[in-house]
């Protein structure tokens, strides 16, 4: 009897760490694989949806600048196409997350007017950069699909931002008493 209870306790002790790990990882917030630890921390620490939109836009701009740098480099890495695709995917993820924040802000009726203005101006800049990519480059086929997806995603996000900008009520006008 004692050995049977000891065996059950030992077996239960072996499976408890596995069950605890599964439970905590299920409820832990998902880390975006295209964000660094410090960027994830900044997003997590930002309370207002407008601040999160601005952060995602700055991260998208950073990825786009790195993409342009990699395109212009004379000394090309053997993993160049992988790097270009990764940067474009990260850019698209940031733009998509910024657009998602617009939807969340609308649900919460948060004031995101300044973030929307930034989104609209930056989004147009992003589209100009993406449209100017040399489509005659020797290795263009290796990142063509990802570039097309990034352009389409940016256009969709801009459409969402324009719609939200139209639906957002103007700031209240203060009148002198």
Protein Blocks (a to p, Z undefined) as FASTA:
>chain_A
ZZmmmmmmmmmmmmmmmmmmmmmmmmpccddfkbcfklmmmmmmpmblklmmmmmmmmmm
mmmmmmmmmmmpmbdcfklmmmmmmmmmmmmmmmmmmmmmmmmmmmnopafklmmmmmmm
mmmmmmmmmmmpcfkbfklmmmmmmmmmmmmmmmmmmmmmmmmmmmpccddddddZZ
